[in-house]
Amino acid sequence: MQLYRLPHLLGLMAFALLVILLGVLLGSVNLPINAIYSVLTGQGSPLHNTLILDLRLPRVLAAFATGGLLATAGALMQVLLRNPLADPYVLGLSGGAAVAALLAMLAGLGVFWVSSAAFGGALFSTFLVFGLAYGSGQSSATRLLLTGVVVASGWGALISFLLATSQAHQLPGMLYWLMGDLSHAPSPVIPWLVLLAVLVLLIPLGRTLNVLARGALQAAALGVSVKKVELMIFGLAALLTAIAVTVAGSIGFVGLIVPHLMRMVFGYDQRILLPASALAGGSLLVLADTLARIVIAPQQLPVGVITAMLGVPVFLLLLYRSNR
């Protein structure tokens, strides 16, 4: 591991804590910083207790976990395909999760079944893309990426069909959810547990991921079981995407932009790039959600609108710099 990068990682952790603090303090009603201390020591007013413990802190933690999930999934897909344009949304994983989750919502199922359906949809999309790309026995990162783009387009068509055939009273909630919405996010416990468990699993495999990022042939020559590692990456990316989609709906650009930025700071060692991407992705989504809550307060914007407005210029800037 590149130990000289650890101060940068510690700085990123401090920035993440600052962002979480701002997310708790800022909103349609701004809170003084001593309100948090009062609440934590049991001396806060009922209004501050409700705002911090019941409303803002769970939402901020859910946003951070969701951003970390998306950024980690994006970093994994870019390692797998050795292509900086790869992320769960481009490859159709989020589309499959969204279609399955929408079907569960239309059926009136509970949160557990919506989450299970989202994971099943992402996993089905994963094996669909993987099977189509590798079905002929000849595969490449480009073939896998193109297959994912086509499958994502198909999921988009199914989402449009579901919206067109849904009841009028169901459309506003479904549309808002598809644009990314954290106002009704469930408990952040499960997203945090999944994110931490995946990072604990992947960091010891950093050397294997570093070798795989250099090419499948080189990885195979060095003794890496390429197919098994690729299937593991796809499965983990499906899990991360499904949890993220269940918590906040469809949020783009986090998994695409954040790994780019982190490589510019931390380099290509996956043992430090993956936790850095999780921290940066979580911080970005908390900032975006805070902006979504205060830009036109007391009304709220979908957080996906903010991430798109931030992600598009950043991506174009990165593209311009890479061309130069």
BELSULHU-V696087 format. One record per residue. RES is the residue in three letters. SS is DSSP state (~ for helix, > for strand, _ for the rest). PHI is phi in whole degrees, 0 to 359 (* if undefined). Layout:
{{RES:SS:PHI} {RES:SS:PHI}}
This chain:
{{MET:_:*} {GLN:_:282} {LEU:~:294} {TYR:~:291} {ARG:~:272} {LEU:~:300} {PRO:~:302} {HIS:~:296} {LEU:~:293} {LEU:~:295} {GLY:~:297} {LEU:~:293} {MET:~:297} {ALA:~:297} {PHE:~:296} {ALA:~:297} {LEU:~:296} {LEU:~:296} {VAL:~:295} {ILE:~:298} {LEU:~:298} {LEU:~:297} {GLY:~:297} {VAL:~:283} {LEU:~:280} {LEU:_:264} {GLY:_:174} {SER:_:299} {VAL:_:237} {ASN:_:282} {LEU:_:249} {PRO:_:289} {ILE:_:293} {ASN:~:288} {ALA:~:295} {ILE:~:295} {TYR:~:299} {SER:~:296} {VAL:~:293} {LEU:~:293} {THR:_:267} {GLY:_:79} {GLN:_:249} {GLY:_:283} {SER:_:287} {PRO:~:303} {LEU:~:297} {HIS:~:293} {ASN:~:300} {THR:~:293} {LEU:~:297} {ILE:~:276} {LEU:~:280} {ASP:~:264} {LEU:~:248} {ARG:~:280} {LEU:~:298} {PRO:~:300} {ARG:~:292} {VAL:~:297} {LEU:~:295} {ALA:~:295} {ALA:~:296} {PHE:~:296} {ALA:~:297} {THR:~:296} {GLY:~:298} {GLY:~:295} {LEU:~:298} {LEU:~:294} {ALA:~:293} {THR:~:295} {ALA:~:298} {GLY:~:297} {ALA:~:298} {LEU:~:295} {MET:~:294} {GLN:~:290} {VAL:~:293} {LEU:~:298} {LEU:~:266} {ARG:_:52} {ASN:_:218} {PRO:_:290} {LEU:_:270} {ALA:_:280} {ASP:_:199} {PRO:_:301} {TYR:_:281} {VAL:_:293} {LEU:_:273} {GLY:_:89} {LEU:~:295} {SER:~:292} {GLY:~:296} {GLY:~:296} {ALA:~:296} {ALA:~:293} {VAL:~:297} {ALA:~:296} {ALA:~:294} {LEU:~:296} {LEU:~:298} {ALA:~:294} {MET:~:294} {LEU:~:295} {ALA:_:281} {GLY:_:76} {LEU:_:281} {GLY:_:281} {VAL:~:298} {PHE:~:299} {TRP:~:287} {VAL:~:296} {SER:~:296} {SER:~:296} {ALA:~:295} {ALA:~:298} {PHE:~:295} {GLY:~:298} {GLY:~:295} {ALA:~:294} {LEU:~:293} {PHE:~:298} {SER:~:297} {THR:~:299} {PHE:~:289} {LEU:~:296} {VAL:~:295} {PHE:~:296} {GLY:~:293} {LEU:~:293} {ALA:~:286} {TYR:~:253} {GLY:_:298} {SER:_:278} {GLY:_:88} {GLN:_:246} {SER:_:224} {SER:_:204} {ALA:~:297} {THR:~:294} {ARG:~:297} {LEU:~:295} {LEU:~:295} {LEU:~:295} {THR:~:298} {GLY:~:298} {VAL:~:297} {VAL:~:295} {VAL:~:297} {ALA:~:299} {SER:~:296} {GLY:~:296} {TRP:~:297} {GLY:~:299} {ALA:~:295} {LEU:~:294} {ILE:~:298} {SER:~:298} {PHE:~:296} {LEU:~:297} {LEU:~:293} {ALA:~:290} {THR:_:257} {SER:_:276} {GLN:_:292} {ALA:~:299} {HIS:~:287} {GLN:~:271} {LEU:~:295} {PRO:~:303} {GLY:~:296} {MET:~:293} {LEU:~:294} {TYR:~:297} {TRP:~:295} {LEU:~:292} {MET:_:277} {GLY:_:97} {ASP:_:215} {LEU:_:250} {SER:_:292} {HIS:_:241} {ALA:_:296} {PRO:_:288} {SER:_:303} {PRO:_:281} {VAL:~:297} {ILE:~:297} {PRO:~:303} {TRP:~:294} {LEU:~:297} {VAL:~:296} {LEU:~:299} {LEU:~:294} {ALA:~:296} {VAL:~:294} {LEU:~:295} {VAL:~:298} {LEU:~:289} {LEU:~:276} {ILE:~:301} {PRO:_:296} {LEU:_:268} {GLY:~:301} {ARG:~:298} {THR:~:297} {LEU:~:294} {ASN:~:297} {VAL:~:292} {LEU:~:297} {ALA:~:294} {ARG:_:275} {GLY:_:135} {ALA:~:294} {LEU:~:295} {GLN:~:294} {ALA:~:296} {ALA:~:296} {ALA:~:295} {LEU:_:267} {GLY:_:93} {VAL:_:278} {SER:_:282} {VAL:~:298} {LYS:~:299} {LYS:~:295} {VAL:~:293} {GLU:~:295} {LEU:~:297} {MET:~:297} {ILE:~:297} {PHE:~:298} {GLY:~:296} {LEU:~:294} {ALA:~:297} {ALA:~:295} {LEU:~:297} {LEU:~:299} {THR:~:293} {ALA:~:298} {ILE:~:296} {ALA:~:297} {VAL:~:295} {THR:~:295} {VAL:~:286} {ALA:~:229} {GLY:_:78} {SER:_:270} {ILE:_:235} {GLY:_:263} {PHE:_:76} {VAL:~:295} {GLY:~:289} {LEU:~:268} {ILE:~:275} {VAL:~:300} {PRO:~:301} {HIS:~:303} {LEU:~:298} {MET:~:291} {ARG:~:295} {MET:~:294} {VAL:~:264} {PHE:~:254} {GLY:_:84} {TYR:_:250} {ASP:_:287} {GLN:~:294} {ARG:~:294} {ILE:~:249} {LEU:~:291} {LEU:~:294} {PRO:~:296} {ALA:~:295} {SER:~:295} {ALA:~:298} {LEU:~:295} {ALA:~:291} {GLY:~:296} {GLY:~:297} {SER:~:297} {LEU:~:298} {LEU:~:288} {VAL:~:295} {LEU:~:298} {ALA:~:297} {ASP:~:292} {THR:~:297} {LEU:~:298} {ALA:~:298} {ARG:~:275} {ILE:~:248} {VAL:_:298} {ILE:_:237} {ALA:_:306} {PRO:_:276} {GLN:_:284} {GLN:_:236} {LEU:_:268} {PRO:_:298} {VAL:~:295} {GLY:~:297} {VAL:~:294} {ILE:~:293} {THR:~:296} {ALA:~:292} {MET:~:295} {LEU:~:278} {GLY:~:285} {VAL:~:299} {PRO:~:296} {VAL:~:295} {PHE:~:296} {LEU:~:296} {LEU:~:296} {LEU:~:297} {LEU:~:296} {TYR:~:296} {ARG:~:293} {SER:~:293} {ASN:~:294} {ARG:_:290}}
